[in-house]
Amino acid sequence: RNSGTMTEAAFWGMIRATLRNKTRFWKPKIEALKAARRKSQSANKRLKWEFQCNKCKHWFPQRGIQVHHSQEAGSLKSASDLPMFVERLFSETGWECLCKNCHKKEHFKN
């Protein structure tokens, strides 16, 4: 791949990363983030919003929250995996806000 400069794994990793990057602007993901927010209760006046983790129910600044997709997108190791990966990654449902610790537990529970 790429005139011999990329392995198959590196190529599909690049495609996967590019597609995941595009979910930053996916409306259902943004709506899940909006649904979990409230005006900040912190003394820090620069902090406008805080977000509630869907699992532990604690409140965090935005940098402490990750939007999790409850249906795993799956692997992307070949062109035959691409349609299902895209279909699951850009799903309209299944988005939830989790703090970094809960997201790590959820992500690695398998």
Sequence and secondary structure as in RCSB ss.txt:
>XXXX:A:sequence
RNSGTMTEAAFWGMIRATLRNKTRFWKPKIEALKAARRKSQSANKRLKWEFQCNKCKHWFPQRGIQVHHSQEAGS
LKSASDLPMFVERLFSETGWECLCKNCHKKEHFKN
>XXXX:A:secstr
 TTTTS HHHHHHHHHHHHHHHGGG HHHHHHHHHTEEE  SS TT  EEEE TTT  EE GGGEEEEESS    
  SGGGHHHHHHHHT SS EEEEEHHHHHHHHT  
